[in-house]
Amino acid sequence: MTKVLDGVRVIDIGTFQAAPFCCQILADFGAEVIRIEPPSGAVDRELGPFAPGGENLAVPLYNRNKKGITLNLQSEKGKQLLKELVKHSDVLVTNLTARAMKNQG
C-alpha cells in the first residue's frame, strides 16, 4: 500500500521533542526520514522518561520508521556529507538555533 509521502526524503537534525516528533509523523505517512546524530548520540537520549531498566522510552517512539546515521558535523567531512544528503533530499527539519545552523555551513 502506498502512503501519502512515499518518495519524499526528509533529513532530521532536530533534538528534543518538536523536530523528532514532526519527523516521526512524516515517516508514519511514508516519507524516508534520515535522522542525523553526533557520534556521542543526540542529547535527547540522555533525557527521560526512562524504563525501569534505564532505557530511554521517548527515543524509540520518536525514531520509529526512520533511518539513522551518525555524522560529526564539527568536521569538514561531516559537513560535506550533510550537504550532499541535503542536495538529494526534499525537506530539512531542524530546531537548531540560527547560530548553530550557520556554524554547520
Residue, then its C-alpha position, 0 to 999 in steps of 0.5 A: m500500500t502506498k502512503v501519502l509521502d512515499g518518495v519524499r526524503v526528509i533529513d532530521i537534525g532536530t533534538f528534543q521533542a518538536a523536530p523528532f516528533c514532526c519527523q516521526i509523523l512524516a515517516d508514519f505517512g511514508a516519507e524516508v526520514i534520515r535522522i542525523e546524530p553526533p557520534s556521542g548520540a543526540v542529547d535527547r537520549e540522555l533525557g527521560p522518561f526512562a524504563p525501569g531498566g534505564e532505557n530511554l522510552a521517548v527515543p524509540l517512539y520518536n525514531r520509529n520508521k526512520k533511518g539513522i546515521t551518525l555524522n560529526l558535523q564539527s568536521e569538514k567531512g561531516k559537513q560535506l556529507l550533510k550537504e550532499l544528503v541535503k542536495h538529494s533530499d526534499v525537506l530539512v527539519t531542524n530546531l537548531t538555533a540560527r547560530a548553530m545552523k550557520n556554524q554547520g555551513 
